[in-house]
């Protein structure tokens, strides 16, 4: 069942994949937004605001949201290499030179 069918406005930001999965879980488990608000302990309309992108949930809120749907959110580090930095960096505010020691 697609969340697109049941929601007028969906998020279009970096949280869209996570929130869309939570929407699908909510619909599969036959919870209304109001019922999920009550189960999590949020004020009326909060889930609707998160689902539509009017508000951005914190990591704790995402955890509570997933937990209420008997699910878990796992944060996985990406496998990209860290950015490379030059051996000598620009002067800091106090004019001390910063250096990377290898």
Secondary structure, DSSP 8 states (H G I E B T S, - for coil): --HHHH-SS---STTHHHHHHHHHHHHHTT--HHHHHHHHT--TTHHHHHHHTSS---HHHHHHHHHHTT----------------SB----TT----B---
